[in-house]
């Protein structure tokens, strides 16, 4: 009898510690997007570093608040001055590069690390971002 009561208490105790359905795991970063808008990304997490050192996207020119928001997600972004592979409509849009160096990639021309993929997904989720494409220099 004592064993069955103890087992019941253990089960009830474990159940009370479980997170409610739908909550992220306790150790998951709070800034993870729930679903990545992969239709706006021209590569996968596994091929995210198959480029010439960055991926690129366009933002409306002069929208400093939006650029600041993107820099909160990815502080290392850099502005460009051309249409780029992303096909920015210059001068209405500015080209931005998200570097894919050692910190973002598991290997040269390999996969993106989880944190870098999360940043790409969060940028792609912004309504102003039409697409994110690999950078290839000619």
N, CA, C and O atoms as CSV, one atom per row, in Angstrom:
chain,resi,resn,atom,element,x,y,z
A,1,UNK,N,N,0.822,-1.186,0.000
A,1,UNK,CA,C,0.000,0.000,0.000
A,1,UNK,C,C,0.868,1.253,0.000
A,1,UNK,O,O,0.579,2.203,-0.727
A,2,UNK,N,N,1.952,1.267,0.825
A,2,UNK,CA,C,2.837,2.423,0.884
A,2,UNK,C,C,3.516,2.653,-0.467
A,2,UNK,O,O,3.707,3.797,-0.878
A,3,UNK,N,N,3.880,1.571,-1.157
A,3,UNK,CA,C,4.554,1.692,-2.446
A,3,UNK,C,C,3.637,2.337,-3.481
A,3,UNK,O,O,4.083,3.192,-4.246
A,4,UNK,N,N,2.371,1.945,-3.517
A,4,UNK,CA,C,1.465,2.510,-4.519
A,4,UNK,C,C,1.187,3.987,-4.223
A,4,UNK,O,O,1.061,4.785,-5.151
A,5,UNK,N,N,1.089,4.361,-2.935
A,5,UNK,CA,C,0.893,5.778,-2.593
A,5,UNK,C,C,2.131,6.587,-2.969
A,5,UNK,O,O,2.015,7.699,-3.484
A,6,UNK,N,N,3.303,6.037,-2.715
A,6,UNK,CA,C,4.547,6.716,-3.060
A,6,UNK,C,C,4.652,6.890,-4.570
A,6,UNK,O,O,5.044,7.959,-5.038
A,7,UNK,N,N,4.309,5.859,-5.339
A,7,UNK,CA,C,4.347,5.952,-6.804
A,7,UNK,C,C,3.386,7.020,-7.297
A,7,UNK,O,O,3.720,7.792,-8.196
A,8,UNK,N,N,2.182,7.069,-6.707
A,8,UNK,CA,C,1.198,8.066,-7.094
A,8,UNK,C,C,1.710,9.471,-6.795
A,8,UNK,O,O,1.532,10.377,-7.608
A,9,UNK,N,N,2.337,9.661,-5.652
A,9,UNK,CA,C,2.877,10.970,-5.294
A,9,UNK,C,C,3.996,11.389,-6.246
A,9,UNK,O,O,4.089,12.556,-6.625
A,10,UNK,N,N,4.836,10.440,-6.628
A,10,UNK,CA,C,5.915,10.748,-7.558
A,10,UNK,C,C,5.337,11.174,-8.908
A,10,UNK,O,O,5.779,12.167,-9.485
A,11,UNK,N,N,4.352,10.429,-9.413
A,11,UNK,CA,C,3.731,10.750,-10.694
A,11,UNK,C,C,3.062,12.117,-10.626
A,11,UNK,O,O,3.221,12.931,-11.536
A,12,UNK,N,N,2.309,12.377,-9.548
A,12,UNK,CA,C,1.646,13.670,-9.406
A,12,UNK,C,C,2.662,14.800,-9.278
A,12,UNK,O,O,2.461,15.886,-9.821
A,13,UNK,N,N,3.724,14.549,-8.576
A,13,UNK,CA,C,4.771,15.564,-8.422
A,13,UNK,C,C,5.437,15.883,-9.745
A,13,UNK,O,O,5.672,17.054,-10.042
A,14,UNK,N,N,5.750,14.867,-10.556
A,14,UNK,CA,C,6.355,15.094,-11.870
A,14,UNK,C,C,5.384,15.812,-12.797
A,14,UNK,O,O,5.789,16.691,-13.557
A,15,UNK,N,N,4.117,15.449,-12.742
A,15,UNK,CA,C,3.131,16.092,-13.608
A,15,UNK,C,C,2.994,17.573,-13.278
A,15,UNK,O,O,2.781,18.393,-14.171
A,16,UNK,N,N,3.113,17.915,-12.008
A,16,UNK,CA,C,2.977,19.320,-11.634
A,16,UNK,C,C,4.187,20.150,-12.057
A,16,UNK,O,O,4.101,21.376,-12.113
A,17,UNK,N,N,5.313,19.502,-12.355
A,17,UNK,CA,C,6.514,20.213,-12.801
A,17,UNK,C,C,6.546,20.412,-14.305
A,17,UNK,O,O,7.319,21.231,-14.802
A,18,UNK,N,N,5.736,19.690,-15.027
A,18,UNK,CA,C,5.756,19.772,-16.492
A,18,UNK,C,C,5.203,21.113,-16.951
A,18,UNK,O,O,4.288,21.666,-16.340
A,19,UNK,N,N,5.761,21.615,-18.016
A,19,UNK,CA,C,5.277,22.879,-18.597
A,19,UNK,C,C,3.955,22.625,-19.295
A,19,UNK,O,O,3.734,21.538,-19.827
A,20,UNK,N,N,3.076,23.615,-19.301
A,20,UNK,CA,C,1.810,23.450,-20.023
A,20,UNK,C,C,2.068,23.224,-21.502
A,20,UNK,O,O,3.080,23.685,-22.030
A,21,UNK,N,N,1.159,22.514,-22.185
A,21,UNK,CA,C,1.351,22.276,-23.619
A,21,UNK,C,C,1.514,23.593,-24.367
A,21,UNK,O,O,0.829,24.575,-24.082
A,22,UNK,N,N,2.432,23.597,-25.327
A,22,UNK,CA,C,2.637,24.795,-26.131
A,22,UNK,C,C,3.713,25.720,-25.607
A,22,UNK,O,O,4.200,26.568,-26.354
A,23,UNK,N,N,4.101,25.589,-24.348
A,23,UNK,CA,C,5.164,26.433,-23.813
A,23,UNK,C,C,6.505,25.940,-24.325
A,23,UNK,O,O,6.691,24.734,-24.490
A,24,UNK,N,N,7.461,26.857,-24.586
A,24,UNK,CA,C,8.785,26.411,-25.013
A,24,UNK,C,C,9.492,25.714,-23.867
A,24,UNK,O,O,9.165,25.958,-22.705
A,25,UNK,N,N,10.455,24.849,-24.166
A,25,UNK,CA,C,11.228,24.216,-23.105
A,25,UNK,C,C,11.867,25.290,-22.227
A,25,UNK,O,O,12.156,26.394,-22.689
A,26,UNK,N,N,12.080,24.953,-20.969
A,26,UNK,CA,C,12.619,25.909,-20.006
A,26,UNK,C,C,13.937,26.504,-20.473
A,26,UNK,O,O,14.195,27.687,-20.246
A,27,UNK,N,N,14.783,25.697,-21.127
A,27,UNK,CA,C,16.090,26.191,-21.534
A,27,UNK,C,C,16.087,26.828,-22.926
A,27,UNK,O,O,17.147,27.204,-23.426
A,28,UNK,N,N,14.916,26.956,-23.560
A,28,UNK,CA,C,14.846,27.564,-24.890
A,28,UNK,C,C,14.938,29.081,-24.772
A,28,UNK,O,O,14.352,29.667,-23.862
A,29,UNK,N,N,15.674,29.726,-25.688
A,29,UNK,CA,C,15.737,31.179,-25.662
A,29,UNK,C,C,14.347,31.772,-25.847
A,29,UNK,O,O,13.555,31.257,-26.636
A,30,UNK,N,N,14.045,32.844,-25.133
A,30,UNK,CA,C,12.726,33.437,-25.186
A,30,UNK,C,C,12.470,34.159,-26.494
A,30,UNK,O,O,11.326,34.509,-26.782
A,31,UNK,N,N,13.504,34.394,-27.299
A,31,UNK,CA,C,13.331,35.147,-28.530
A,31,UNK,C,C,13.165,34.265,-29.764
A,31,UNK,O,O,13.134,34.787,-30.879
A,32,UNK,N,N,13.056,32.943,-29.603
A,32,UNK,CA,C,12.905,32.070,-30.755
A,32,UNK,C,C,11.561,32.311,-31.433
A,32,UNK,O,O,10.546,32.460,-30.753
A,33,UNK,N,N,11.542,32.350,-32.746
A,33,UNK,CA,C,10.282,32.471,-33.457
A,33,UNK,C,C,9.586,31.128,-33.424
A,33,UNK,O,O,10.238,30.084,-33.444
A,34,UNK,N,N,8.256,31.151,-33.374
A,34,UNK,CA,C,7.526,29.891,-33.269
A,34,UNK,C,C,7.589,29.095,-34.568
A,34,UNK,O,O,7.665,27.867,-34.533
A,35,UNK,N,N,7.559,29.775,-35.712
A,35,UNK,CA,C,7.748,29.070,-36.972
A,35,UNK,C,C,8.524,29.985,-37.905
A,35,UNK,O,O,8.272,31.188,-37.978
A,36,UNK,N,N,9.450,29.402,-38.599
A,36,UNK,CA,C,10.317,30.176,-39.473
A,36,UNK,C,C,9.654,30.348,-40.838
A,36,UNK,O,O,9.229,29.361,-41.437
A,37,UNK,N,N,9.558,31.576,-41.339
A,37,UNK,CA,C,8.958,31.797,-42.663
A,37,UNK,C,C,9.930,31.402,-43.783
A,37,UNK,O,O,10.471,32.260,-44.479
A,38,UNK,N,N,10.136,30.111,-43.940
A,38,UNK,CA,C,11.137,29.609,-44.885
A,38,UNK,C,C,10.815,29.939,-46.335
A,38,UNK,O,O,11.698,29.870,-47.191
A,39,UNK,N,N,9.568,30.296,-46.627
A,39,UNK,CA,C,9.231,30.675,-48.004
A,39,UNK,C,C,9.916,31.974,-48.406
A,39,UNK,O,O,9.991,32.280,-49.596
A,40,UNK,N,N,10.416,32.745,-47.447
A,40,UNK,CA,C,11.117,33.993,-47.739
A,40,UNK,C,C,12.629,33.835,-47.669
A,40,UNK,O,O,13.365,34.808,-47.837
A,41,UNK,N,N,13.093,32.617,-47.422
A,41,UNK,CA,C,14.528,32.345,-47.289
A,41,UNK,C,C,14.945,31.400,-48.417
A,41,UNK,O,O,14.383,30.314,-48.558
A,42,UNK,N,N,15.925,31.810,-49.215
A,42,UNK,CA,C,16.337,31.050,-50.401
A,42,UNK,C,C,17.370,29.973,-50.095
A,42,UNK,O,O,18.124,29.574,-50.982
A,43,UNK,N,N,17.417,29.501,-48.864
A,43,UNK,CA,C,18.346,28.455,-48.457
A,43,UNK,C,C,17.764,27.800,-47.216
A,43,UNK,O,O,16.782,28.288,-46.656
A,44,UNK,N,N,18.357,26.713,-46.788
A,44,UNK,CA,C,17.925,26.032,-45.569
A,44,UNK,C,C,18.958,26.273,-44.472
A,44,UNK,O,O,20.028,26.829,-44.718
A,45,UNK,N,N,18.628,25.858,-43.292
A,45,UNK,CA,C,19.597,25.951,-42.194
A,45,UNK,C,C,20.860,25.174,-42.561
A,45,UNK,O,O,21.970,25.613,-42.260
A,46,UNK,N,N,20.693,24.024,-43.207
A,46,UNK,CA,C,21.818,23.158,-43.558
A,46,UNK,C,C,22.701,23.764,-44.649
A,46,UNK,O,O,23.890,23.450,-44.713
A,47,UNK,N,N,22.148,24.626,-45.507
A,47,UNK,CA,C,22.918,25.236,-46.594
A,47,UNK,C,C,23.151,26.735,-46.375
A,47,UNK,O,O,23.591,27.436,-47.286
A,48,UNK,N,N,22.860,27.213,-45.188
A,48,UNK,CA,C,22.918,28.643,-44.904
A,48,UNK,C,C,24.277,29.295,-45.015
A,48,UNK,O,O,24.364,30.520,-45.099
A,49,UNK,N,N,25.336,28.515,-45.019
A,49,UNK,CA,C,26.684,29.085,-45.124
A,49,UNK,C,C,27.326,28.808,-46.476
A,49,UNK,O,O,28.523,29.030,-46.656
A,50,UNK,N,N,26.538,28.325,-47.418
A,50,UNK,CA,C,27.024,28.116,-48.780
A,50,UNK,C,C,26.866,29.435,-49.533
A,50,UNK,O,O,25.913,29.624,-50.289
A,51,UNK,N,N,27.817,30.340,-49.311
A,51,UNK,CA,C,27.776,31.674,-49.892
A,51,UNK,C,C,29.171,32.277,-49.824
A,51,UNK,O,O,30.124,31.613,-49.416
A,52,UNK,N,N,29.286,33.521,-50.221
A,52,UNK,CA,C,30.577,34.213,-50.183
A,52,UNK,C,C,30.746,35.044,-48.911
A,52,UNK,O,O,31.329,36.127,-48.949
A,53,UNK,N,N,30.245,34.544,-47.798
A,53,UNK,CA,C,30.475,35.185,-46.506
A,53,UNK,C,C,29.308,35.933,-45.909
A,53,UNK,O,O,29.447,36.557,-44.857
A,54,UNK,N,N,28.143,35.881,-46.567
A,54,UNK,CA,C,26.964,36.542,-45.993
A,54,UNK,C,C,25.707,36.112,-46.731
A,54,UNK,O,O,25.757,35.480,-47.785
A,55,UNK,N,N,24.585,36.478,-46.140
A,55,UNK,CA,C,23.298,36.417,-46.820
A,55,UNK,C,C,22.771,37.842,-46.831
A,55,UNK,O,O,23.222,38.669,-46.038
A,56,UNK,N,N,21.823,38.148,-47.714
A,56,UNK,CA,C,21.421,39.543,-47.869
A,56,UNK,C,C,19.914,39.707,-48.012
A,56,UNK,O,O,19.193,38.782,-48.386
A,57,UNK,N,N,19.472,40.914,-47.702
A,57,UNK,CA,C,18.058,41.254,-47.771
A,57,UNK,C,C,17.935,42.764,-47.911
A,57,UNK,O,O,18.903,43.496,-47.708
A,58,UNK,N,N,16.740,43.224,-48.260
A,58,UNK,CA,C,16.490,44.653,-48.452
A,58,UNK,C,C,15.603,45.187,-47.333
A,58,UNK,O,O,14.727,44.488,-46.825
A,59,UNK,N,N,15.848,46.437,-46.962
A,59,UNK,CA,C,14.992,47.163,-46.030
A,59,UNK,C,C,14.662,48.519,-46.643
A,59,UNK,O,O,15.462,49.066,-47.402
A,60,UNK,N,N,13.482,49.069,-46.319
A,60,UNK,CA,C,13.158,50.398,-46.823
A,60,UNK,C,C,14.201,51.422,-46.389
A,60,UNK,O,O,14.576,51.469,-45.218
A,61,UNK,N,N,14.667,52.234,-47.317
A,61,UNK,CA,C,15.652,53.268,-47.016
A,61,UNK,C,C,15.029,54.333,-46.121
A,61,UNK,O,O,13.888,54.743,-46.332
A,62,UNK,N,N,15.783,54.774,-45.124
A,62,UNK,CA,C,15.333,55.844,-44.246
A,62,UNK,C,C,14.475,55.409,-43.076
A,62,UNK,O,O,14.060,56.252,-42.282
A,63,UNK,N,N,14.195,54.125,-42.943
A,63,UNK,CA,C,13.397,53.633,-41.827
A,63,UNK,C,C,14.340,53.251,-40.682
A,63,UNK,O,O,14.621,52.075,-40.454
A,64,UNK,N,N,14.817,54.268,-39.974
A,64,UNK,CA,C,15.811,54.055,-38.918
A,64,UNK,C,C,15.288,53.162,-37.796
A,64,UNK,O,O,16.048,52.386,-37.218
A,65,UNK,N,N,13.999,53.266,-37.484
A,65,UNK,CA,C,13.431,52.425,-36.426
A,65,UNK,C,C,13.485,50.949,-36.821
A,65,UNK,O,O,13.774,50.091,-35.987
A,66,UNK,N,N,13.210,50.658,-38.085
A,66,UNK,CA,C,13.264,49.275,-38.554
A,66,UNK,C,C,14.697,48.755,-38.555
A,66,UNK,O,O,14.950,47.622,-38.146
A,67,UNK,N,N,15.629,49.579,-39.013
A,67,UNK,CA,C,17.036,49.168,-39.010
A,67,UNK,C,C,17.486,48.899,-37.572
A,67,UNK,O,O,18.205,47.932,-37.318
A,68,UNK,N,N,17.069,49.741,-36.638
A,68,UNK,CA,C,17.418,49.525,-35.226
A,68,UNK,C,C,16.823,48.217,-34.717
A,68,UNK,O,O,17.465,47.491,-33.957
A,69,UNK,N,N,15.610,47.922,-35.131
A,69,UNK,CA,C,14.970,46.669,-34.719
A,69,UNK,C,C,15.736,45.463,-35.264
A,69,UNK,O,O,15.944,44.480,-34.552
A,70,UNK,N,N,16.152,45.545,-36.528
A,70,UNK,CA,C,16.922,44.448,-37.126
A,70,UNK,C,C,18.286,44.333,-36.444
A,70,UNK,O,O,18.784,43.226,-36.241
A,71,UNK,N,N,18.891,45.464,-36.092
A,71,UNK,CA,C,20.183,45.425,-35.386
A,71,UNK,C,C,20.051,44.824,-33.987
A,71,UNK,O,O,21.008,44.252,-33.467
A,72,UNK,N,N,18.877,44.949,-33.378
A,72,UNK,CA,C,18.644,44.270,-32.091
A,72,UNK,C,C,18.683,42.759,-32.282
A,72,UNK,O,O,19.165,42.029,-31.416
A,73,UNK,N,N,18.176,42.298,-33.414
A,73,UNK,CA,C,18.194,40.867,-33.733
A,73,UNK,C,C,19.603,40.432,-34.133
A,73,UNK,O,O,20.118,39.422,-33.652
A,74,UNK,N,N,20.211,41.215,-35.021
A,74,UNK,CA,C,21.512,40.854,-35.594
A,74,UNK,C,C,22.409,42.091,-35.648
A,74,UNK,O,O,22.424,42.801,-36.653
A,75,UNK,N,N,23.156,42.350,-34.572
A,75,UNK,CA,C,23.980,43.558,-34.505
A,75,UNK,C,C,25.070,43.653,-35.567
A,75,UNK,O,O,25.597,44.741,-35.801
A,76,UNK,N,N,25.421,42.547,-36.214
A,76,UNK,CA,C,26.538,42.549,-37.161
A,76,UNK,C,C,26.122,42.853,-38.599
A,76,UNK,O,O,26.966,42.807,-39.494
A,77,UNK,N,N,24.846,43.162,-38.849
A,77,UNK,CA,C,24.448,43.446,-40.228
A,77,UNK,C,C,25.189,44.671,-40.751
A,77,UNK,O,O,25.533,45.580,-39.996
A,78,UNK,N,N,25.428,44.674,-42.067
A,78,UNK,CA,C,26.130,45.790,-42.708
A,78,UNK,C,C,25.331,46.236,-43.919
A,78,UNK,O,O,24.763,45.413,-44.638
A,79,UNK,N,N,25.290,47.545,-44.142
A,79,UNK,CA,C,24.577,48.093,-45.293
A,79,UNK,C,C,25.453,48.046,-46.538
A,79,UNK,O,O,26.674,48.179,-46.455
A,80,UNK,N,N,24.824,47.859,-47.684
A,80,UNK,CA,C,25.510,47.885,-48.965
A,80,UNK,C,C,25.012,49.057,-49.792
A,80,UNK,O,O,24.200,49.854,-49.323
A,81,UNK,N,N,25.497,49.163,-51.020
A,81,UNK,CA,C,25.109,50.298,-51.851
A,81,UNK,C,C,24.572,49.889,-53.217
A,81,UNK,O,O,24.400,50.739,-54.091
A,82,UNK,N,N,24.308,48.606,-53.412
A,82,UNK,CA,C,23.824,48.146,-54.711
A,82,UNK,C,C,22.489,47.422,-54.539
A,82,UNK,O,O,21.941,47.351,-53.439
A,83,UNK,N,N,21.980,46.888,-55.649
A,83,UNK,CA,C,20.757,46.086,-55.608
A,83,UNK,C,C,21.023,44.722,-54.977
A,83,UNK,O,O,20.152,44.138,-54.333
A,84,UNK,N,N,22.240,44.231,-55.175
A,84,UNK,CA,C,22.614,42.928,-54.649
A,84,UNK,C,C,21.816,41.798,-55.273
A,84,UNK,O,O,20.989,42.021,-56.157
A,85,UNK,N,N,22.069,40.595,-54.811
A,85,UNK,CA,C,21.315,39.423,-55.261
A,85,UNK,C,C,19.872,39.489,-54.771
A,85,UNK,O,O,18.978,38.877,-55.356
A,86,UNK,N,N,19.655,40.243,-53.685
A,86,UNK,CA,C,18.302,40.387,-53.140
A,86,UNK,C,C,17.426,41.254,-54.041
A,86,UNK,O,O,16.202,41.236,-53.913
A,87,UNK,N,N,18.043,42.015,-54.952
A,87,UNK,CA,C,17.287,42.822,-55.899
A,87,UNK,C,C,16.598,44.029,-55.284
A,87,UNK,O,O,15.446,44.324,-55.603
A,88,UNK,N,N,17.303,44.723,-54.406
A,88,UNK,CA,C,16.722,45.900,-53.768
A,88,UNK,C,C,16.364,46.961,-54.807
A,88,UNK,O,O,17.057,47.117,-55.813
A,89,UNK,N,N,15.304,47.666,-54.559
A,89,UNK,CA,C,14.861,48.751,-55.429
A,89,UNK,C,C,15.502,50.054,-54.957
A,89,UNK,O,O,14.901,50.829,-54.214
A,90,UNK,N,N,16.748,50.277,-55.412
A,90,UNK,CA,C,17.509,51.453,-55.021
A,90,UNK,C,C,16.906,52.669,-55.727
A,90,UNK,O,O,16.633,52.553,-56.921
A,91,UNK,N,N,16.680,53.790,-55.114
A,91,UNK,CA,C,17.063,54.225,-53.777
A,91,UNK,C,C,16.001,53.982,-52.705
A,91,UNK,O,O,16.225,54.325,-51.544
A,92,UNK,N,N,14.846,53.399,-53.061
A,92,UNK,CA,C,13.785,53.194,-52.081
A,92,UNK,C,C,14.154,52.142,-51.033
A,92,UNK,O,O,13.622,52.154,-49.923
A,93,UNK,N,N,15.064,51.236,-51.389
A,93,UNK,CA,C,15.492,50.182,-50.469
A,93,UNK,C,C,17.011,50.165,-50.358
A,93,UNK,O,O,17.729,50.562,-51.275
A,94,UNK,N,N,17.470,49.697,-49.217
A,94,UNK,CA,C,18.906,49.550,-48.966
A,94,UNK,C,C,19.215,48.076,-48.757
A,94,UNK,O,O,18.475,47.362,-48.080
A,95,UNK,N,N,20.306,47.637,-49.340
A,95,UNK,CA,C,20.774,46.265,-49.213
A,95,UNK,C,C,21.481,46.089,-47.875
A,95,UNK,O,O,22.277,46.938,-47.476
A,96,UNK,N,N,21.192,44.985,-47.178
A,96,UNK,CA,C,21.866,44.658,-45.917
A,96,UNK,C,C,22.432,43.250,-45.995
A,96,UNK,O,O,21.827,42.346,-46.571
A,97,UNK,N,N,23.606,43.090,-45.403
A,97,UNK,CA,C,24.301,41.813,-45.352
A,97,UNK,C,C,24.310,41.282,-43.926
A,97,UNK,O,O,24.605,42.021,-42.986
A,98,UNK,N,N,23.990,40.006,-43.763
A,98,UNK,CA,C,24.104,39.288,-42.503
A,98,UNK,C,C,25.314,38.370,-42.667
A,98,UNK,O,O,25.243,37.386,-43.404
A,99,UNK,N,N,26.439,38.682,-41.982
A,99,UNK,CA,C,27.657,37.886,-42.162
A,99,UNK,C,C,27.476,36.422,-41.721
A,99,UNK,O,O,26.788,36.126,-40.743
A,100,UNK,N,N,28.109,35.533,-42.469
A,100,UNK,CA,C,28.104,34.108,-42.116
A,100,UNK,C,C,29.548,33.646,-41.949
A,100,UNK,O,O,30.118,32.979,-42.813
A,101,UNK,N,N,30.108,34.020,-40.823
A,101,UNK,CA,C,31.484,33.651,-40.513
A,101,UNK,C,C,31.545,32.469,-39.566
A,101,UNK,O,O,30.590,31.701,-39.444
A,102,UNK,N,N,32.674,32.333,-38.900
A,102,UNK,CA,C,32.888,31.203,-37.991
A,102,UNK,C,C,31.864,31.124,-36.869
A,102,UNK,O,O,31.480,30.027,-36.465
A,103,UNK,N,N,31.416,32.268,-36.359
A,103,UNK,CA,C,30.454,32.270,-35.257
A,103,UNK,C,C,29.058,31.818,-35.697
A,103,UNK,O,O,28.277,31.329,-34.881
A,104,UNK,N,N,28.749,31.980,-36.979
A,104,UNK,CA,C,27.419,31.640,-37.483
A,104,UNK,C,C,27.339,30.272,-38.131
A,104,UNK,O,O,26.244,29.736,-38.303
A,105,UNK,N,N,28.472,29.698,-38.492
A,105,UNK,CA,C,28.492,28.451,-39.274
A,105,UNK,C,C,29.192,27.325,-38.528
A,105,UNK,O,O,30.156,27.550,-37.797
A,106,UNK,N,N,28.691,26.105,-38.725
A,106,UNK,CA,C,29.358,24.955,-38.122
A,106,UNK,C,C,30.648,24.634,-38.871
A,106,UNK,O,O,31.580,24.069,-38.299
A,107,UNK,N,N,30.698,24.996,-40.152
A,107,UNK,CA,C,31.886,24.809,-40.992
A,107,UNK,C,C,31.765,25.737,-42.191
A,107,UNK,O,O,30.670,26.171,-42.549
A,108,UNK,N,N,32.900,26.036,-42.806
A,108,UNK,CA,C,32.872,26.871,-44.017
A,108,UNK,C,C,31.997,26.187,-45.063
A,108,UNK,O,O,32.193,25.012,-45.374
A,109,UNK,N,N,31.049,26.914,-45.594
A,109,UNK,CA,C,30.081,26.418,-46.572
A,109,UNK,C,C,29.208,25.300,-46.005
A,109,UNK,O,O,28.683,24.479,-46.756
A,110,UNK,N,N,29.052,25.268,-44.674
A,110,UNK,CA,C,28.221,24.260,-44.026
A,110,UNK,C,C,26.899,24.824,-43.551
A,110,UNK,O,O,26.333,25.730,-44.164
A,111,UNK,N,N,26.423,24.282,-42.464
A,111,UNK,CA,C,25.138,24.680,-41.894
A,111,UNK,C,C,25.295,25.888,-40.973
A,111,UNK,O,O,26.378,26.165,-40.457
A,112,UNK,N,N,24.184,26.596,-40.784
A,112,UNK,CA,C,24.147,27.670,-39.790
A,112,UNK,C,C,23.982,27.062,-38.408
A,112,UNK,O,O,23.328,26.030,-38.258
A,113,UNK,N,N,24.565,27.685,-37.404
A,113,UNK,CA,C,24.316,27.261,-36.026
A,113,UNK,C,C,22.898,27.700,-35.657
A,113,UNK,O,O,22.332,28.585,-36.299
A,114,UNK,N,N,22.334,27.088,-34.638
A,114,UNK,CA,C,20.956,27.373,-34.238
A,114,UNK,C,C,20.707,28.863,-34.011
A,114,UNK,O,O,19.697,29.397,-34.468
A,115,UNK,N,N,21.612,29.532,-33.313
A,115,UNK,CA,C,21.413,30.947,-32.998
A,115,UNK,C,C,21.376,31.806,-34.259
A,115,UNK,O,O,20.586,32.748,-34.337
A,116,UNK,N,N,22.210,31.501,-35.241
A,116,UNK,CA,C,22.214,32.259,-36.494
A,116,UNK,C,C,20.936,31.989,-37.283
A,116,UNK,O,O,20.352,32.917,-37.842
A,117,UNK,N,N,20.497,30.740,-37.338
A,117,UNK,CA,C,19.261,30.411,-38.037
A,117,UNK,C,C,18.081,31.130,-37.377
A,117,UNK,O,O,17.195,31.628,-38.072
A,118,UNK,N,N,18.065,31.187,-36.064
A,118,UNK,CA,C,17.007,31.900,-35.347
A,118,UNK,C,C,16.988,33.374,-35.762
A,118,UNK,O,O,15.918,33.938,-35.989
A,119,UNK,N,N,18.157,33.994,-35.864
A,119,UNK,CA,C,18.225,35.403,-36.280
A,119,UNK,C,C,17.695,35.573,-37.699
A,119,UNK,O,O,16.935,36.502,-37.970
A,120,UNK,N,N,18.090,34.685,-38.600
A,120,UNK,CA,C,17.604,34.740,-39.982
A,120,UNK,C,C,16.078,34.608,-40.001
A,120,UNK,O,O,15.400,35.354,-40.707
A,121,UNK,N,N,15.551,33.679,-39.242
A,121,UNK,CA,C,14.095,33.476,-39.189
A,121,UNK,C,C,13.388,34.716,-38.648
A,121,UNK,O,O,12.345,35.113,-39.167
A,122,UNK,N,N,13.946,35.320,-37.621
A,122,UNK,CA,C,13.337,36.521,-37.037
A,122,UNK,C,C,13.371,37.692,-38.010
A,122,UNK,O,O,12.428,38.482,-38.057
A,123,UNK,N,N,14.440,37.815,-38.783
A,123,UNK,CA,C,14.509,38.870,-39.796
A,123,UNK,C,C,13.495,38.578,-40.903
A,123,UNK,O,O,12.779,39.480,-41.338
A,124,UNK,N,N,13.428,37.335,-41.357
A,124,UNK,CA,C,12.499,36.955,-42.423
A,124,UNK,C,C,11.041,37.156,-42.001
A,124,UNK,O,O,10.175,37.370,-42.849
A,125,UNK,N,N,10.775,37.088,-40.718
A,125,UNK,CA,C,9.408,37.253,-40.217
A,125,UNK,C,C,8.937,38.712,-40.264
A,125,UNK,O,O,7.741,38.976,-40.142
A,126,UNK,N,N,9.857,39.648,-40.438
A,126,UNK,CA,C,9.468,41.051,-40.518
A,126,UNK,C,C,8.717,41.294,-41.831
A,126,UNK,O,O,9.177,40.853,-42.885
A,127,UNK,N,N,7.589,41.975,-41.793
A,127,UNK,CA,C,6.803,42.165,-43.013
A,127,UNK,C,C,7.530,42.951,-44.098
A,127,UNK,O,O,7.201,42.812,-45.276
A,128,UNK,N,N,8.495,43.761,-43.735
A,128,UNK,CA,C,9.230,44.571,-44.712
A,128,UNK,C,C,10.268,43.761,-45.489
A,128,UNK,O,O,10.767,44.223,-46.515
A,129,UNK,N,N,10.594,42.572,-45.016
A,129,UNK,CA,C,11.615,41.737,-45.665
A,129,UNK,C,C,10.921,40.764,-46.621
A,129,UNK,O,O,10.158,39.897,-46.197
A,130,UNK,N,N,11.198,40.924,-47.914
A,130,UNK,CA,C,10.580,40.066,-48.932
A,130,UNK,C,C,11.294,38.736,-49.066
A,130,UNK,O,O,10.657,37.693,-49.212
A,131,UNK,N,N,12.628,38.774,-49.015
A,131,UNK,CA,C,13.398,37.543,-49.180
A,131,UNK,C,C,14.807,37.737,-48.610
A,131,UNK,O,O,15.310,38.855,-48.499
A,132,UNK,N,N,15.416,36.615,-48.258
A,132,UNK,CA,C,16.808,36.593,-47.809
A,132,UNK,C,C,17.511,35.578,-48.704
A,132,UNK,O,O,17.084,34.429,-48.815
A,133,UNK,N,N,18.599,36.022,-49.344
A,133,UNK,CA,C,19.291,35.181,-50.329
A,133,UNK,C,C,20.783,35.120,-50.013
A,133,UNK,O,O,21.307,36.004,-49.335
A,134,UNK,N,N,21.480,34.073,-50.503
A,134,UNK,CA,C,22.926,33.999,-50.318
A,134,UNK,C,C,23.627,35.097,-51.117
A,134,UNK,O,O,23.162,35.496,-52.185
A,135,UNK,N,N,24.738,35.573,-50.591
A,135,UNK,CA,C,25.567,36.532,-51.311
A,135,UNK,C,C,26.572,35.772,-52.160
A,135,UNK,O,O,27.282,34.896,-51.665
A,136,UNK,N,N,26.627,36.113,-53.445
A,136,UNK,CA,C,27.629,35.562,-54.363
A,136,UNK,C,C,28.237,36.732,-55.098
A,136,UNK,O,O,27.533,37.473,-55.783
A,137,UNK,N,N,29.552,36.907,-54.961
A,137,UNK,CA,C,30.244,37.975,-55.677
A,137,UNK,C,C,30.710,37.456,-57.029
A,137,UNK,O,O,31.055,36.283,-57.172
A,138,UNK,N,N,30.715,38.320,-57.994
A,138,UNK,CA,C,31.168,37.929,-59.341
A,138,UNK,C,C,32.484,38.544,-59.661
A,138,UNK,O,O,33.019,38.328,-60.748
